[in-house]
Amino acid sequence: DTAVSQTPKYLVTQMGNDKSIKCEQNLGHDTMYWYKQDSKKFLKIMFSYNNKELIINETVPNRFSPKSPDKAHLNLHINSLELGDSAVYFCASNPSLTGFGYTFGSGTRLTVV
Amino acid sequence: QKEVEQNSGPLSVPEGAIASLNCTYSDRGSQSFFWYRQYSGKSPELIMFIYSNGDKEDGRFTAQLNKASQYVSLLIRDSQPSDSATYLCAPRLGAGGTSYGKLTFGQGTILTVHP
């Protein structure tokens, strides 16, 4: 049983399209995150939710909109995709804000053509 | 100045040697420090964390922290080819303020252990 699961694993789409990535954790954790890893392997935080409440919203274009229907799920919707959005997107969860260490999902490789 | 700096490498060591991975951070408010390992095409996995000055050992891994120098390192003893991966350093601020305990990652050091 995968602790943090993301779907889809791969996503290839054209510029201008809208797409969503889903994340679910079965660890009972309170806090979830979206991170973006670019081609240089740099992992940068995008959003964080704690008990369904948005607590971190880094400088991300407003084409990106997270949604957390409950504390086990965190989805990412991206409007009007651009070439520069191509990256690997990781979901992660943490027992709490001060929990020791994230558990990452397997990642979604997004390619915009 | 970058928030978290790591030598991107690649760092190449022979099998059985000690690999030393270094990380410096800029925010003195950082309270705990995490090391993640990421194999190519995989997600990061936590291997060590440390929050007190000094050394912390776990098997072949030793994390070292010096808050006064804003420096954290990871030593891997008896390096194996299976240790070949990218190692990410991630300091964390406290849960208060606007950081909400988020991890800020360095760009990672690529380690190659050759037989």
Boltz contact constraints between the chains, C-beta under 6 A:
constraints:
  - contact:
      token1: [A, 41]
      token2: [B, 108]
      max_distance: 6.0
  - contact:
      token1: [A, 42]
      token2: [B, 107]
      max_distance: 6.0
  - contact:
      token1: [A, 43]
      token2: [B, 105]
      max_distance: 6.0
  - contact:
      token1: [A, 45]
      token2: [B, 102]
      max_distance: 6.0
  - contact:
      token1: [A, 55]
      token2: [B, 100]
      max_distance: 6.0
  - contact:
      token1: [A, 56]
      token2: [B, 100]
      max_distance: 6.0
  - contact:
      token1: [A, 56]
      token2: [B, 102]
      max_distance: 6.0
  - contact:
      token1: [A, 90]
      token2: [B, 43]
      max_distance: 6.0
  - contact:
      token1: [A, 97]
      token2: [B, 95]
      max_distance: 6.0
  - contact:
      token1: [A, 97]
      token2: [B, 100]
      max_distance: 6.0
  - contact:
      token1: [A, 97]
      token2: [B, 101]
      max_distance: 6.0
  - contact:
      token1: [A, 98]
      token2: [B, 95]
      max_distance: 6.0
  - contact:
      token1: [A, 98]
      token2: [B, 101]
      max_distance: 6.0
  - contact:
      token1: [A, 100]
      token2: [B, 49]
      max_distance: 6.0
  - contact:
      token1: [A, 101]
      token2: [B, 34]
      max_distance: 6.0
  - contact:
      token1: [A, 101]
      token2: [B, 46]
      max_distance: 6.0
  - contact:
      token1: [A, 101]
      token2: [B, 49]
      max_distance: 6.0
  - contact:
      token1: [A, 104]
      token2: [B, 43]
      max_distance: 6.0
  - contact:
      token1: [A, 104]
      token2: [B, 44]
      max_distance: 6.0
  - contact:
      token1: [A, 106]
      token2: [B, 43]
      max_distance: 6.0
  - contact:
      token1: [A, 107]
      token2: [B, 43]
      max_distance: 6.0
